[in-house]
C-alpha cells in the first residue's frame, strides 16, 4: 500500500473511528465536534454532535428520532457527492442496510479507506443496493461473521408468514421487526408477494413509516394497531398482520389481539435457541446484515490490501482472511449493538 499509513488516516479511539487529518469521527459512540454518520440506527447515529455529515435520508431519520435540534450543523451529502474536510476527501456510497445507509469512503494522500457501517448484499426494496468500492483498507462489520450464518431466500421467509395467515385465519400475526428498516422492508416484501390488505403497525413505528412514505417508499395501506373498546374488539384483528417492535411481542400490549401468533423477523432466528427464548412461534430469518458468504464474497470482490473488522464476530472473519493470505485485524470497537439485524 502506498500513500499515508492507514493508521494515520483512521484509527480506533474510545469515541470511535477517528480521522486525525480531517478531525472527524465516523459513527462515534460519544458526542464529538464533527461526525460522519453511515446510517440512522441508534448505535451508529447519536444526537449531540456539533456537526453531522450524512445522506439526506439519514439526516431526516435522525431528526425524526431525536428532534430537529439533534445537531448544531447538518451537512446532507448525496450519494457520490465528493466533499473535502481539512484536505481529506470523503464521499458516500450505498450500503444496502436501511434507507439512506451508506459506506464512508475516505481518501488522503493516495490512501483510500472504506468504512462499511452496517451492510447487506440482499435485495431490499426500501433502499439502494450495496456498491463495492476498491480500496486499500476495507473496514467491515461482522455481525453474522460465522460460517453457521447463511441466510435463506427472503421471499421464501415472507411466504411462510403468508402461509401461516392462510392456515390460521383466526389468529393475529404479530411480526416483531425493528422500527427502522426491518419493519418497512417486511411490509414491502409482503406487498411484493401480493398482500394488499391493510397492515397494522404499533404506534412506535408510525413516525418512521410516515417518513419512509414521504421519502418515496410506498408501504401501501397502513393503520394503527389500536383495539377499540367493546365486545368483539379482539376479533377485528383476526387473520391480520400487526408489525410491532420485538419488545412488544410478549408484553401486555400483545394480549389485546385475537390469539396472537408471535413472529420475529431477524437473522438471529437462524439460532433456534434464540427463537425459543423469545417465545417465537414463527421465526422468519430476514436480516439487514450480510451473512457469512456475503461478508467473505465482498472482501474478495473489494480485494483490499488490508481488512479491518469493526464489530460483531471479528475473530472468525479475521482468521478466514489470514487463511486466504490477507492482512487482517480486529479493531475491538465497543458501543455497537448486534440486535438491529
C-alpha positions as CSV (number, residue, x, y, z in Angstrom):
1,X,0.0,0.0,0.0
2,X,1.3,3.4,-1.0
3,X,0.5,6.8,0.4
4,X,-0.1,7.8,4.0
5,X,-0.1,4.9,6.6
6,X,-3.7,3.7,7.2
7,X,-3.5,4.1,11.0
8,X,-2.6,7.8,10.4
9,X,-5.7,8.3,8.4
10,X,-8.2,6.3,10.5
11,X,-7.7,4.6,13.8
12,X,-9.9,3.5,16.7
13,X,-10.4,5.6,19.8
14,X,-12.8,5.2,22.8
15,X,-15.2,7.5,20.9
16,X,-15.0,5.6,17.7
17,X,-13.1,5.7,14.4
18,X,-11.1,8.9,14.2
19,X,-9.6,10.7,11.3
20,X,-6.8,13.0,12.6
21,X,-6.0,14.9,9.4
22,X,-9.7,15.6,8.8
23,X,-10.5,15.9,12.5
24,X,-13.8,13.9,12.3
25,X,-15.2,10.7,13.6
26,X,-17.2,8.0,11.8
27,X,-20.2,6.8,13.7
28,X,-18.8,8.0,17.0
29,X,-20.3,6.4,20.2
30,X,-20.0,9.7,22.2
31,X,-20.5,13.4,21.4
32,X,-17.9,14.9,19.1
33,X,-17.4,18.1,17.2
34,X,-17.8,16.6,13.7
35,X,-19.3,13.2,12.8
36,X,-19.8,11.3,9.6
37,X,-22.8,9.0,10.1
38,X,-23.3,5.9,8.0
39,X,-27.0,5.3,8.8
40,X,-29.7,6.1,11.3
41,X,-29.7,3.2,13.8
42,X,-29.2,4.5,17.3
43,X,-25.9,2.6,17.9
44,X,-24.3,4.5,14.9
45,X,-26.3,7.7,14.9
46,X,-26.5,9.6,18.2
47,X,-27.7,13.0,19.0
48,X,-25.5,15.8,20.4
49,X,-22.7,16.1,17.8
50,X,-21.6,19.6,16.8
51,X,-21.8,18.8,13.1
52,X,-23.2,15.8,11.2
53,X,-22.4,14.7,7.6
54,X,-24.7,12.0,6.2
55,X,-27.1,11.3,3.4
56,X,-30.2,13.5,3.3
57,X,-32.3,10.4,4.3
58,X,-30.2,9.7,7.3
59,X,-30.4,13.4,8.3
60,X,-34.2,13.1,8.1
61,X,-34.2,9.9,10.1
62,X,-32.1,11.4,12.9
63,X,-34.4,14.5,13.0
64,X,-37.4,12.2,13.2
65,X,-35.9,10.1,16.0
66,X,-34.2,12.8,18.1
67,X,-35.8,16.1,17.2
68,X,-34.8,18.9,14.8
69,X,-32.0,20.1,17.2
70,X,-30.2,16.7,17.2
71,X,-27.0,18.6,16.0
72,X,-25.9,22.2,15.6
73,X,-25.0,21.8,12.0
74,X,-26.3,19.5,9.3
75,X,-24.4,18.6,6.2
76,X,-26.6,16.4,3.9
77,X,-24.5,14.9,1.2
78,X,-26.0,13.0,-1.8
79,X,-24.6,9.5,-2.7
80,X,-21.5,10.0,-4.8
81,X,-21.1,13.7,-3.9
82,X,-17.5,14.4,-3.1
83,X,-16.6,16.8,-0.2
84,X,-13.4,17.8,1.4
85,X,-12.8,18.1,5.2
86,X,-9.4,19.7,6.0
87,X,-7.9,18.2,2.9
88,X,-9.4,14.7,3.4
89,X,-11.7,13.6,0.6
90,X,-14.9,12.0,1.7
91,X,-17.9,10.6,-0.2
92,X,-20.7,8.2,0.5
93,X,-21.8,5.1,-1.5
94,X,-24.8,2.8,-0.8
95,X,-24.5,0.2,1.9
96,X,-27.8,-1.6,1.3
97,X,-28.6,-1.7,5.0
98,X,-31.6,0.6,5.5
99,X,-33.0,3.7,3.8
100,X,-30.2,6.3,3.5
101,X,-27.4,3.9,4.7
102,X,-24.0,4.5,3.2
103,X,-20.4,3.4,3.3
104,X,-18.0,6.2,4.0
105,X,-15.1,6.4,1.6
106,X,-12.1,8.4,3.0
107,X,-9.1,9.3,0.8
108,X,-6.0,11.2,1.7
109,X,-2.5,11.4,0.1
110,X,-3.0,8.4,-2.1
111,X,-4.6,6.1,0.5
112,X,-8.3,5.1,0.3
113,X,-10.2,3.5,3.2
114,X,-13.8,2.3,3.1
115,X,-15.9,2.1,6.3
116,X,-19.0,-0.1,5.5
117,X,-21.0,0.7,8.6
118,X,-23.7,-2.0,8.6
119,X,-24.4,-3.5,5.3
120,X,-26.1,-6.4,3.4
121,X,-26.0,-7.7,-0.2
122,X,-29.6,-9.0,-0.4
123,X,-32.1,-7.0,-2.5
124,X,-34.1,-4.6,-0.4
125,X,-37.0,-2.7,-2.0
126,X,-36.6,0.1,0.6
127,X,-33.0,1.2,-0.1
128,X,-30.2,1.4,-2.6
129,X,-28.1,-1.8,-3.1
130,X,-24.6,-2.1,-1.7
131,X,-21.9,-0.9,-4.1
132,X,-18.3,-2.4,-3.8
133,X,-15.5,0.2,-3.9
134,X,-11.9,-0.9,-4.4
135,X,-9.7,0.4,-1.6
136,X,-6.5,0.0,0.3
137,X,-8.2,-0.7,3.6
138,X,-11.7,-2.2,3.9
139,X,-13.3,-1.7,7.4
140,X,-16.1,-4.2,7.6
141,X,-18.8,-5.1,10.1
142,X,-19.1,-8.8,11.0
143,X,-22.4,-9.1,12.9
144,X,-23.0,-12.5,11.3
145,X,-19.3,-13.3,10.8
146,X,-19.6,-17.1,11.5
147,X,-20.0,-19.8,8.9
148,X,-23.2,-21.0,10.5
149,X,-24.9,-17.8,9.4
150,X,-26.2,-18.3,5.9
151,X,-29.5,-16.5,5.4
152,X,-32.2,-18.2,3.3
153,X,-34.1,-16.6,0.5
154,X,-36.1,-13.6,1.8
155,X,-39.1,-14.2,-0.4
156,X,-39.4,-17.7,1.0
157,X,-39.4,-16.5,4.5
158,X,-42.1,-14.0,3.8
159,X,-44.2,-16.7,2.1
160,X,-44.0,-18.6,5.4
161,X,-45.8,-15.8,7.0
162,X,-48.5,-15.7,4.3
163,X,-48.9,-19.5,4.5
164,X,-49.5,-19.2,8.3
165,X,-52.1,-16.5,7.7
166,X,-53.9,-18.8,5.4
167,X,-53.6,-21.7,7.8
168,X,-54.6,-19.8,10.9
169,X,-57.2,-17.1,9.8
170,X,-58.5,-16.9,13.4
171,X,-55.1,-15.6,14.8
172,X,-53.5,-12.2,14.7
173,X,-50.0,-12.5,13.4
174,X,-47.7,-10.2,15.4
175,X,-44.5,-9.6,13.5
176,X,-41.6,-8.4,15.6
177,X,-39.4,-6.1,13.5
178,X,-37.1,-3.2,14.3
179,X,-38.8,0.1,13.8
180,X,-36.2,1.5,11.4
181,X,-35.5,-0.5,8.3
182,X,-36.7,-4.0,9.1
183,X,-40.4,-3.1,9.6
184,X,-40.6,-1.2,6.4
185,X,-38.7,-3.9,4.5
186,X,-41.1,-6.6,5.7
187,X,-44.1,-4.6,4.7
188,X,-42.7,-4.0,1.2
189,X,-41.8,-7.7,0.8
190,X,-45.4,-8.6,1.8
191,X,-46.7,-6.2,-0.9
192,X,-44.4,-7.7,-3.5
193,X,-45.9,-11.1,-2.6
194,X,-49.3,-9.8,-3.4
195,X,-50.6,-9.0,0.1
196,X,-52.6,-5.8,-0.4
197,X,-54.7,-5.7,2.8
198,X,-54.2,-3.1,5.5
199,X,-51.2,-3.8,7.7
200,X,-51.5,-2.6,11.2
201,X,-48.5,-1.0,13.0
202,X,-47.5,-0.3,16.6
203,X,-47.6,3.4,17.5
204,X,-43.8,3.4,17.9
205,X,-43.4,2.8,14.2
206,X,-45.8,5.4,12.9
207,X,-43.3,8.3,12.6
208,X,-40.7,6.3,10.7
209,X,-43.3,4.6,8.4
210,X,-44.7,8.1,7.6
211,X,-41.2,9.3,6.9
212,X,-40.5,6.4,4.5
213,X,-43.7,7.3,2.7
214,X,-42.6,11.0,2.4
215,X,-39.2,9.8,1.1
216,X,-40.8,7.8,-1.7
217,X,-41.1,4.3,-0.2
218,X,-44.6,3.1,-0.8
219,X,-45.8,0.9,2.1
220,X,-49.4,0.5,0.9
221,X,-52.4,0.8,3.3
222,X,-51.3,1.1,7.0
223,X,-53.4,1.7,10.1
224,X,-52.7,2.0,13.8
225,X,-52.9,-1.3,15.8
226,X,-55.5,0.1,18.2
227,X,-58.1,-2.2,19.8
228,X,-61.4,-0.4,20.1
229,X,-63.4,-0.7,23.3
230,X,-66.3,-3.1,23.3
231,X,-67.1,-6.8,22.8
232,X,-65.5,-8.4,19.8
233,X,-62.7,-5.9,19.5
234,X,-60.0,-8.6,19.5
235,X,-61.7,-10.3,16.6
236,X,-61.2,-7.1,14.5
237,X,-57.5,-8.3,14.1
238,X,-58.2,-12.0,13.5
239,X,-56.2,-13.0,10.4
240,X,-54.4,-9.7,10.2
241,X,-50.8,-8.7,10.2
242,X,-49.6,-6.4,13.0
243,X,-46.0,-5.2,12.9
244,X,-44.5,-4.2,16.2
245,X,-41.2,-3.7,18.0
246,X,-39.8,-7.1,19.2
247,X,-40.1,-5.9,22.8
248,X,-43.9,-5.6,22.4
249,X,-44.5,-9.2,21.3
250,X,-44.6,-10.6,24.8
251,X,-45.9,-7.5,26.6
252,X,-49.4,-6.9,27.9
253,X,-50.0,-4.9,24.7
254,X,-49.9,-8.1,22.6
255,X,-52.6,-9.8,24.6
256,X,-55.2,-7.4,23.3
257,X,-55.3,-9.2,19.9
258,X,-57.0,-12.4,18.8
259,X,-55.0,-15.4,19.8
260,X,-51.7,-13.7,18.8
261,X,-49.1,-15.7,17.0
262,X,-45.6,-14.3,17.6
263,X,-43.4,-14.0,14.6
264,X,-39.9,-12.4,14.6
265,X,-38.0,-11.2,11.5
266,X,-34.3,-11.4,12.3
267,X,-31.1,-13.0,11.2
268,X,-30.8,-14.4,14.8
269,X,-33.8,-16.6,14.1
270,X,-31.3,-18.9,12.5
271,X,-30.4,-19.8,16.1
272,X,-33.3,-21.9,17.3
273,X,-32.5,-21.4,21.0
274,X,-32.9,-17.6,20.5
275,X,-36.4,-18.2,19.0
276,X,-37.4,-20.4,21.9
277,X,-36.0,-18.0,24.5
278,X,-38.1,-15.2,23.0
279,X,-41.2,-17.4,22.7
280,X,-41.3,-17.0,18.9
281,X,-43.8,-19.4,17.2
282,X,-42.9,-18.4,13.7
283,X,-39.2,-17.4,13.2
284,X,-38.6,-15.5,10.0
285,X,-34.9,-15.5,9.1
286,X,-34.7,-12.0,7.5
287,X,-31.6,-9.9,8.2
288,X,-30.4,-6.5,7.3
289,X,-26.8,-7.6,7.7
290,X,-24.5,-9.6,5.4
291,X,-24.3,-13.3,6.2
292,X,-21.0,-15.2,6.2
293,X,-20.9,-15.9,2.4
294,X,-21.8,-12.2,1.7
295,X,-19.1,-11.0,4.0
296,X,-16.4,-13.2,2.5
297,X,-17.5,-12.7,-1.1
298,X,-17.5,-8.9,-0.6
299,X,-13.9,-8.9,0.8
300,X,-12.8,-10.9,-2.3
301,X,-14.7,-8.5,-4.6
302,X,-13.2,-5.4,-3.0
303,X,-9.8,-7.1,-2.7
304,X,-8.2,-4.6,-0.2
305,X,-4.6,-4.7,0.9
306,X,-5.9,-4.8,4.5
307,X,-9.1,-5.9,6.2
308,X,-10.1,-4.4,9.5
309,X,-13.1,-5.8,11.3
310,X,-15.1,-3.3,13.4
311,X,-17.7,-5.2,15.4
312,X,-19.6,-8.5,15.6
313,X,-17.9,-11.9,15.2
314,X,-14.5,-10.3,14.5
315,X,-12.1,-13.2,15.1
316,X,-13.7,-15.7,12.7
317,X,-13.6,-13.2,9.8
318,X,-10.0,-12.2,10.6
319,X,-9.0,-15.8,10.7
320,X,-10.6,-16.6,7.4
321,X,-8.8,-13.6,5.8
322,X,-5.5,-14.8,7.2
323,X,-6.0,-18.3,5.7
324,X,-6.7,-16.5,2.4
325,X,-3.4,-14.8,2.7
326,X,-4.9,-11.4,3.5
327,X,-3.7,-8.9,6.1
328,X,-6.5,-8.5,8.7
329,X,-7.0,-7.4,12.2
330,X,-9.9,-6.8,14.6
331,X,-10.5,-3.3,15.9
332,X,-12.4,-4.2,19.1
333,X,-14.6,-1.2,18.9
334,X,-17.3,-1.0,21.6
335,X,-20.7,0.6,21.7
336,X,-22.3,-1.1,18.7
337,X,-25.2,-3.4,19.2
338,X,-25.9,-6.5,17.1
339,X,-29.6,-6.6,17.5
340,X,-30.7,-4.3,14.7
341,X,-30.5,-7.2,12.3
